Amino acid sequence: MEKQIKQVLEFYDAFGHPKSDSPKYLETHRLIMRHNILNEEVVELLNAGVKGDLANVGDAIIDCMYILIGTAIEFGLSDKLTAMFDEVHKSNMSKLGEDGKPIYREDGKVMKGPNYKEPNLIDIVYD
């Protein structure tokens, strides 16, 4: 992920987008703009998936990742992405049931098992 973060930072430098080297909150208008452009890409992903257009599915997935990494850059969290991802992954794996199998909701969403542990991101964000 480090290479991809550097690539998005290169984009940010080239296009003069705001970035932060330490955790901070975004101004509301900037947060809304980032939400809107991410939503546009999620809709493109849905449309490409419905059409069975795997090339555009891939493009939309990468565009979503690009936007999310950029959002982390603006929040001053890009240098913490790998550690946060690892922590959330560990938490997600704790969702398994007592029998070591996933627990699914009717629509297929994975549910939290009895040994679920929330991710501890505070220590990572404010490290």
N, CA, C and O of each residue as an XYZ file, in Angstrom:
508
protein
N       0.823     -1.194      0.000
C       0.000      0.000      0.000
C       0.868      1.260      0.000
O       0.421      2.332     -0.408
N       2.087      1.121      0.453
C       2.973      2.279      0.531
C       3.214      2.917     -0.839
O       3.223      4.142     -0.965
N       3.407      2.085     -1.859
C       3.624      2.592     -3.212
C       2.409      3.388     -3.680
O       2.548      4.461     -4.267
N       1.224      2.858     -3.418
C       0.003      3.523     -3.856
C      -0.204      4.850     -3.125
O      -0.665      5.824     -3.721
N       0.129      4.889     -1.855
C       0.019      6.144     -1.102
C       0.954      7.183     -1.711
O       0.566      8.339     -1.881
N       2.180      6.784     -2.040
C       3.131      7.705     -2.668
C       2.615      8.205     -4.016
O       2.807      9.369     -4.367
N       1.961      7.324     -4.766
C       1.418      7.729     -6.060
C       0.299      8.756     -5.896
O       0.226      9.724     -6.654
N      -0.565      8.548     -4.917
C      -1.643      9.515     -4.689
C      -1.056     10.825     -4.157
O      -1.548     11.900     -4.497
N      -0.019     10.749     -3.333
C       0.670     11.971     -2.884
C       1.258     12.725     -4.078
O       1.219     13.955     -4.113
N       1.795     12.004     -5.046
C       2.329     12.627     -6.259
C       1.216     13.386     -6.983
O       1.417     14.510     -7.443
N       0.038     12.757     -7.078
C      -1.128     13.397     -7.688
C      -1.505     14.658     -6.914
O      -1.759     15.709     -7.502
N      -1.536     14.539     -5.596
C      -1.889     15.687     -4.754
C      -0.921     16.844     -4.953
O      -1.338     17.999     -5.037
N       0.359     16.539     -5.028
C       1.353     17.591     -5.258
C       1.166     18.231     -6.630
O       1.225     19.454     -6.760
N       0.941     17.409     -7.649
C       0.795     17.921     -9.011
C      -0.445     18.786     -9.180
O      -0.440     19.746     -9.951
N      -1.511     18.444     -8.456
C      -2.768     19.157     -8.632
C      -3.077     20.144     -7.508
O      -4.149     20.750     -7.487
N      -2.139     20.305     -6.574
C      -2.298     21.292     -5.510
C      -3.409     21.004     -4.531
O      -3.982     21.928     -3.955
N      -3.726     19.730     -4.330
C      -4.763     19.378     -3.362
C      -4.217     19.528     -1.941
O      -3.021     19.346     -1.712
N      -5.089     19.858     -0.992
C      -4.634     20.008      0.399
C      -4.249     18.662      1.007
O      -4.860     17.634      0.717
N      -3.233     18.691      1.849
C      -2.809     17.475      2.553
C      -2.314     17.857      3.930
O      -1.957     19.008      4.184
N      -2.298     16.881      4.809
C      -1.866     17.123      6.179
C      -0.885     16.038      6.592
O      -1.051     14.866      6.254
N       0.143     16.451      7.330
C       1.136     15.507      7.839
C       0.782     14.977      9.219
O       1.473     14.102      9.741
N      -0.285     15.496      9.815
C      -0.714     15.018     11.125
C      -2.246     14.960     11.145
O      -2.902     15.681     10.394
N      -2.814     14.107     11.997
C      -4.271     13.954     12.026
C      -4.992     15.268     12.274
O      -4.625     16.042     13.157
N      -6.027     15.501     11.476
C      -6.857     16.701     11.625
C      -8.219     16.450     11.009
O      -8.392     15.529     10.211
N      -9.175     17.269     11.382
C     -10.502     17.184     10.793
C     -10.544     18.014      9.525
O      -9.852     19.026      9.407
N     -11.367     17.575      8.571
C     -11.541     18.322      7.333
C     -12.642     19.354      7.503
O     -13.557     19.188      8.309
N     -12.533     20.421      6.725
C     -13.629     21.382      6.668
C     -14.827     20.669      6.037
O     -14.664     19.815      5.166
N     -16.008     21.023      6.478
C     -17.221     20.335      6.052
C     -17.360     20.307      4.540
O     -17.706     19.268      3.978
N     -17.100     21.425      3.865
C     -17.272     21.447      2.412
C     -16.315     20.469      1.724
O     -16.666     19.875      0.704
N     -15.128     20.302      2.266
C     -14.149     19.380      1.680
C     -14.583     17.928      1.929
O     -14.456     17.078      1.047
N     -15.084     17.657      3.110
C     -15.560     16.312      3.436
C     -16.754     15.928      2.559
O     -16.835     14.799      2.076
N     -17.664     16.856      2.359
C     -18.834     16.603      1.509
C     -18.389     16.353      0.066
O     -18.910     15.455     -0.596
N     -17.431     17.139     -0.420
C     -16.935     16.946     -1.779
C     -16.319     15.557     -1.936
O     -16.559     14.881     -2.936
N     -15.530     15.131     -0.958
C     -14.884     13.816     -1.031
C     -15.939     12.709     -0.984
O     -15.823     11.711     -1.696
N     -16.946     12.880     -0.163
C     -18.054     11.923     -0.099
C     -18.746     11.830     -1.452
O     -19.032     10.734     -1.934
N     -19.011     12.967     -2.057
C     -19.722     12.980     -3.340
C     -18.925     12.304     -4.448
O     -19.492     11.553     -5.242
N     -17.612     12.560     -4.516
C     -16.851     11.932     -5.594
C     -16.689     10.426     -5.342
O     -16.647      9.644     -6.292
N     -16.599     10.018     -4.084
C     -16.551      8.587     -3.787
C     -17.881      7.939     -4.177
O     -17.902      6.856     -4.761
N     -18.975      8.601     -3.855
C     -20.292      8.067     -4.207
C     -20.437      7.923     -5.719
O     -21.010      6.940     -6.189
N     -19.928      8.885     -6.488
C     -19.973      8.785     -7.952
C     -19.266      7.514     -8.427
O     -19.757      6.810     -9.309
N     -18.119      7.236     -7.835
C     -17.363      6.041     -8.243
C     -18.051      4.756     -7.807
O     -17.997      3.756     -8.523
N     -18.693      4.766     -6.650
C     -19.435      3.583     -6.201
C     -20.593      3.307     -7.152
O     -20.885      2.151     -7.455
N     -21.251      4.355     -7.620
C     -22.333      4.182     -8.594
C     -21.766      3.634     -9.906
O     -22.376      2.761    -10.524
N     -20.594      4.143    -10.339
C     -19.959      3.609    -11.547
C     -19.624      2.124    -11.376
O     -19.766      1.340    -12.314
N     -19.183      1.745    -10.183
C     -18.890      0.343     -9.896
C     -20.153     -0.506    -10.043
O     -20.132     -1.562    -10.676
N     -21.228     -0.043     -9.462
C     -22.501     -0.761     -9.565
C     -22.934     -0.900    -11.023
O     -23.306     -1.987    -11.465
N     -22.885      0.195    -11.756
C     -23.319      0.159    -13.162
C     -22.453     -0.780    -13.990
O     -22.971     -1.534    -14.814
N     -21.142     -0.741    -13.782
C     -20.245     -1.633    -14.529
C     -20.497     -3.087    -14.147
O     -20.465     -3.974    -15.000
N     -20.748     -3.325    -12.867
C     -21.030     -4.688    -12.424
C     -22.305     -5.231    -13.012
O     -22.360     -6.390    -13.421
N     -23.335     -4.404    -13.059
C     -24.616     -4.817    -13.631
C     -24.457     -5.131    -15.124
O     -25.082     -6.055    -15.645
N     -23.609     -4.348    -15.802
C     -23.378     -4.570    -17.235
C     -22.425     -5.735    -17.499
O     -22.301     -6.184    -18.638
N     -21.758     -6.224    -16.468
C     -20.784     -7.287    -16.657
C     -19.503     -6.788    -17.310
O     -18.821     -7.541    -18.005
N     -19.177     -5.519    -17.088
C     -18.003     -4.886    -17.689
C     -16.853     -4.895    -16.689
O     -16.677     -3.944    -15.929
N     -16.076     -5.968    -16.693
C     -15.028     -6.138    -15.682
C     -13.934     -5.084    -15.759
O     -13.369     -4.711    -14.731
N     -13.624     -4.599    -16.951
C     -12.601     -3.551    -17.064
C     -13.051     -2.296    -16.318
O     -12.263     -1.682    -15.599
N     -14.312     -1.919    -16.489
C     -14.814     -0.738    -15.791
C     -15.087     -1.013    -14.315
O     -15.044     -0.093    -13.498
N     -15.368     -2.268    -13.963
C     -15.445     -2.633    -12.545
C     -14.083     -2.363    -11.907
O     -13.995     -1.731    -10.854
N     -13.020     -2.849    -12.556
C     -11.670     -2.626    -12.050
C     -11.327     -1.154    -11.954
O     -10.739     -0.718    -10.964
N     -11.689     -0.378    -12.975
C     -11.433      1.061    -12.957
C     -12.144      1.726    -11.789
O     -11.558      2.562    -11.101
N     -13.391      1.366    -11.561
C     -14.156      1.976    -10.477
C     -13.589      1.587     -9.114
O     -13.540      2.415     -8.205
N     -13.162      0.340     -8.967
C     -12.554     -0.090     -7.696
C     -11.300      0.725     -7.416
O     -11.110      1.216     -6.303
N     -10.438      0.871     -8.430
C      -9.201      1.637     -8.237
C      -9.506      3.096     -7.983
O      -8.855      3.722     -7.147
N     -10.482      3.656     -8.685
C     -10.866      5.046     -8.421
C     -11.343      5.221     -6.985
O     -11.025      6.226     -6.349
N     -12.106      4.252     -6.461
C     -12.550      4.319     -5.062
C     -11.343      4.287     -4.122
O     -11.264      5.063     -3.169
N     -10.413      3.384     -4.402
C      -9.212      3.303     -3.563
C      -8.427      4.609     -3.621
O      -7.952      5.093     -2.594
N      -8.289      5.177     -4.808
C      -7.570      6.433     -5.007
C      -8.207      7.546     -4.171
O      -7.518      8.304     -3.488
N      -9.522      7.624     -4.240
C     -10.247      8.652     -3.480
C     -10.083      8.424     -1.983
O      -9.880      9.382     -1.236
N     -10.165      7.183     -1.533
C     -10.043      6.897     -0.105
C      -8.623      7.171      0.406
O      -8.451      7.690      1.509
N      -7.615      6.827     -0.389
C      -6.244      7.155      0.017
C      -6.080      8.668      0.061
O      -5.451      9.196      0.978
N      -6.636      9.364     -0.912
C      -6.588     10.832     -0.899
C      -7.288     11.414      0.316
O      -6.834     12.402      0.892
N      -8.384     10.803      0.697
C      -9.096     11.255      1.894
C      -8.222     11.068      3.126
O      -8.179     11.936      3.998
N      -7.523      9.934      3.201
C      -6.593      9.705      4.316
C      -5.482     10.742      4.316
O      -5.060     11.197      5.379
N      -5.006     11.120      3.140
C      -3.966     12.156      3.037
C      -4.487     13.467      3.599
O      -3.792     14.135      4.365
N      -5.689     13.839      3.229
C      -6.250     15.108      3.700
C      -6.510     15.084      5.207
O      -6.363     16.106      5.877
N      -6.889     13.942      5.733
C      -7.102     13.808      7.174
C      -5.781     13.665      7.936
O      -5.779     13.649      9.167
N      -4.666     13.563      7.222
C      -3.376     13.379      7.878
C      -3.176     11.979      8.417
O      -2.462     11.784      9.400
N      -3.805     11.000      7.778
C      -3.749      9.620      8.260
C      -3.041      8.663      7.297
O      -2.987      7.462      7.557
N      -2.506      9.170      6.205
C      -1.960      8.272      5.184
C      -0.786      7.446      5.694
O      -0.611      6.304      5.270
N       0.017      7.996      6.591
C       1.155      7.229      7.112
C       0.719      6.171      8.122
O       1.538      5.379      8.589
N      -0.549      6.160      8.453
C      -1.079      5.211      9.432
C      -1.998      4.170      8.787
O      -2.523      3.290      9.470
N      -2.187      4.276      7.468
C      -3.135      3.392      6.786
C      -2.806      1.916      6.961
O      -3.698      1.119      7.251
N      -1.555      1.539      6.793
C      -1.201      0.122      6.891
C      -1.475     -0.413      8.285
O      -2.046     -1.494      8.434
N      -1.076      0.329      9.306
C      -1.311     -0.114     10.687
C      -2.809     -0.165     10.987
O      -3.272     -1.083     11.664
N      -3.573      0.818     10.488
C      -5.018      0.803     10.711
C      -5.666     -0.371      9.981
O      -6.559     -1.023     10.521
N      -5.217     -0.638      8.760
C      -5.758     -1.767      8.005
C      -5.501     -3.068      8.754
O      -6.395     -3.904      8.878
N      -4.277     -3.238      9.252
C      -3.935     -4.452      9.998
C      -4.815     -4.608     11.235
O      -5.266     -5.710     11.547
N      -5.054     -3.514     11.929
C      -5.876     -3.559     13.145
C      -7.328     -3.904     12.816
O      -7.948     -4.700     13.521
N      -7.868     -3.319     11.762
C      -9.248     -3.619     11.362
C      -9.345     -5.059     10.864
O     -10.337     -5.739     11.124
N      -8.320     -5.527     10.150
C      -8.319     -6.927      9.700
C      -8.372     -7.884     10.901
O      -9.135     -8.849     10.909
N      -7.555     -7.597     11.899
C      -7.547     -8.432     13.111
C      -8.936     -8.439     13.750
O      -9.424     -9.486     14.177
N      -9.561     -7.279     13.813
C     -10.906     -7.180     14.368
C     -11.904     -7.968     13.515
O     -12.738     -8.701     14.046
N     -11.814     -7.814     12.196
C     -12.738     -8.539     11.307
C     -12.609    -10.047     11.476
O     -13.612    -10.760     11.435
N     -11.402    -10.534     11.663
C     -11.187    -11.973     11.831
C     -11.768    -12.472     13.157
O     -12.050    -13.661     13.306
N     -11.944    -11.562     14.115
C     -12.536    -11.962     15.396
C     -14.053    -12.115     15.299
O     -14.697    -12.482     16.282
N     -14.627    -11.841     14.137
C     -16.070    -11.990     13.945
C     -16.506    -13.443     13.814
O     -17.697    -13.737     13.910
N     -15.567    -14.353     13.596
C     -15.927    -15.766     13.434
C     -16.674    -16.281     14.662
O     -16.462    -15.818     15.783
N     -17.546    -17.244     14.422
C     -18.303    -17.842     15.516
C     -17.436    -18.757     16.366
O     -16.270    -18.987     16.046
N     -17.997    -19.272     17.435
C     -17.276    -20.185     18.334
C     -16.723    -21.395     17.589
O     -15.690    -21.952     17.960
N     -17.434    -21.794     16.528
C     -17.009    -22.962     15.749
C     -15.988    -22.609     14.671
O     -15.596    -23.466     13.879
N     -15.555    -21.334     14.640
C     -14.574    -20.902     13.648
C     -15.176    -20.603     12.287
O     -14.451    -20.378     11.318
N     -16.496    -20.599     12.212
C     -17.173    -20.339     10.942
C     -17.841    -18.971     10.969
O     -18.212    -18.468     12.029
N     -17.989    -18.371      9.781
C     -18.643    -17.061      9.725
C     -20.126    -17.139     10.063
O     -20.779    -18.165      9.874
N     -20.626    -16.035     10.562
C     -22.049    -15.880     10.860
C     -22.572    -14.852      9.864
O     -22.077    -13.727      9.804
N     -23.582    -15.248      9.077
C     -24.094    -14.369      8.026
C     -25.491    -13.873      8.346
O     -26.311    -14.593      8.915
N     -25.745    -12.633      7.969
C     -27.086    -12.086      7.977
C     -27.791    -12.612      6.729
O     -27.129    -13.136      5.832
N     -29.101    -12.487      6.650
C     -29.880    -13.010      5.522
C     -29.370    -12.534      4.167
O     -29.414    -13.282      3.190
N     -28.886    -11.293      4.103
C     -28.427    -10.744      2.818
C     -26.963    -11.069      2.522
O     -26.431    -10.627      1.503
N     -26.306    -11.830      3.392
C     -24.930    -12.247      3.158
C     -23.881    -11.444      3.906
O     -22.696    -11.774      3.850
N     -24.293    -10.396      4.606
C     -23.330     -9.604      5.371
C     -22.784    -10.447      6.527
O     -23.529    -11.166      7.193
N     -21.479    -10.348      6.751
C     -20.862    -11.054      7.875
C     -21.217    -10.327      9.167
O     -21.105     -9.105      9.257
N     -21.642    -11.085     10.153
C     -22.021    -10.518     11.447
C     -20.915    -10.763     12.475
O     -20.022    -11.583     12.260
N     -20.987    -10.053     13.572
C     -19.998    -10.197     14.644
C     -20.298    -11.433     15.477
O     -21.423    -11.641     15.930
N     -19.260    -12.256     15.671
C     -19.388    -13.434     16.506
C     -19.211    -13.088     17.977
O     -18.975    -11.928     18.316
N     -19.320    -14.072     18.847
C     -19.250    -13.837     20.289
C     -17.862    -13.387     20.776
O     -17.750    -12.835     21.871
N     -16.826    -13.609     19.996
C     -15.469    -13.208     20.395
C     -14.995    -11.948     19.690
O     -13.803    -11.642     19.679
N     -15.944    -11.212     19.094
C     -15.593    -10.002     18.351
C     -14.895     -8.985     19.246
O     -15.320     -8.731     20.373
N     -13.829     -8.416     18.726
C     -13.106     -7.337     19.409
C     -13.028     -6.154     18.467
O     -12.552     -6.281     17.338
N     -13.498     -4.995     18.931
C     -13.432     -3.779     18.119
C     -11.978     -3.401     17.864
O     -11.110     -3.645     18.702
N     -11.716     -2.802     16.701
C     -10.344     -2.365     16.442
C      -9.978     -1.187     17.340
O     -10.808     -0.320     17.615
N      -8.743     -1.166     17.788
C      -8.251     -0.056     18.604
C      -7.463      0.882     17.694
O      -6.247      0.754     17.548
N      -8.172      1.816     17.093
C      -7.525      2.752     16.177
C      -7.039      4.014     16.871
O      -6.195      4.729     16.331
N      -7.549      4.292     18.039
C      -7.138      5.508     18.762
C      -5.638      5.516     18.998
O      -4.978      6.533     18.785
N      -5.096      4.383     19.437
C      -3.655      4.327     19.697
C      -2.842      4.516     18.430
O      -1.738      5.058     18.479
N      -3.368      4.081     17.302
C      -2.655      4.238     16.024
C      -2.777      5.677     15.533
O      -1.778      6.288     15.152
N      -3.982      6.217     15.538
C      -4.215      7.574     15.025
C      -3.429      8.610     15.818
O      -2.847      9.525     15.237
N      -3.410      8.476     17.114
C      -2.763      9.495     17.953
C      -1.376      9.117     18.423
O      -0.862      9.687     19.386
N      -0.765      8.153     17.743
C       0.592      7.726     18.086
C       1.602      8.809     17.720
O       2.802      8.632     17.933
